[in-house]
Amino acid sequence: MLVDFHMHSTASDGTFNPNELVTLVKERKIECFSLTDHDTIDGVKQIKEKNFIPGVEISIEHPTTLHILGYGFDINNEKFNKVLDQLKQYRYERNVKMVEKANALGFDITLEELLEEANGTLIGRPHFASLLLKKGYVKDRKEAFEKYLKRGMPLYEDKKRLDLENAIEIITQAGGIAVFAHPYQTSEDEDEIEKLLKKMVDLGLKGIEVYYSKHTKGMIETYEKLAKKYNLVKTAGSDFHGQNTPDIELGIEVRRENIKEFLSLF
């Protein structure tokens, strides 16, 4: 079956708005899907499809990339929304600092222009890259990241992240389940992943993203084994960002039996 439980809209760093994603999902004949924008559910609140599961992707304070996906939560949960609103405010403050850094380097860009680039929603580094390209400061988006926007470069400003325990707790208390996203981005060492996974399970983690656009056959086999060992549901997602990830197509083909435990929760 064709599904996709990991995609991004203009509410974070994707290039399609939520309604456009719904149209693409229908065109691709995707049977079930989630929208998992970074640290926000603004886009989720716009989708009313019957085959839709509310989702979010939360960045975690960790030495390497660590993201937790949340699914099936109450979108009106007060505590959940309050924490996400705080993260949105932190992101705004980060963007102000990044604009100031850009201006100091001689780049004539404003927050208003970035908001327009982001279609009036959440501003992220891809929007900085697009604006720098549009104004001729870089030859392509890759150069924007390599020279200015990636960690350690002049315009980079770290964002506020939740700690692991807090992230899993707010998803769970809102009636959702927490899932470990694309584990290889955190570590490609199997022992390190299992050690971290065990800690997360103790904190209430319920799933692991086994089927993912960038996972190799070996990774999938490893994550399937870990899912079985720790009694975790298996999920599948592309991490589609539209034009921001031109090498990733919407939709993941999986056997229904491999994700039936996940689907049975909703």
CORRA-V92911 format. One record per residue. PHI is phi in whole degrees, 0 to 359 (NA if undefined). Layout:
phi = (PHI	PHI)
This chain:
phi = (NA	260	224	197	252	205	208	231	244	295	293	230	236	267	252	252	284	306	293	294	296	301	298	296	301	293	296	278	58	283	284	208	208	224	253	233	293	288	58	206	239	301	289	302	292	267	257	237	294	290	264	251	245	304	217	202	237	253	280	249	291	197	301	238	300	216	237	244	269	240	225	73	282	283	292	257	301	296	296	300	294	296	295	294	296	297	296	296	294	299	295	300	296	295	296	301	296	292	296	298	296	296	298	295	274	96	274	271	229	229	298	297	292	294	298	295	298	268	57	78	250	291	272	228	302	302	287	299	299	296	290	299	293	300	270	83	281	223	273	199	295	298	297	301	286	295	267	229	252	283	307	93	268	304	265	292	222	295	255	289	235	279	280	302	299	294	298	294	294	289	293	294	292	271	88	257	240	261	229	283	275	21	306	297	289	276	193	261	270	299	293	295	297	293	299	292	299	300	298	293	299	298	274	117	300	241	205	219	281	275	257	213	304	255	283	280	301	296	298	300	298	297	289	296	296	292	299	292	297	254	55	253	286	255	239	220	200	271	72	293	239	72	292	283	225	298	272	246	267	286	104	231	273	222	282	305	295	283	236	296	294	295	298	292	280	234)
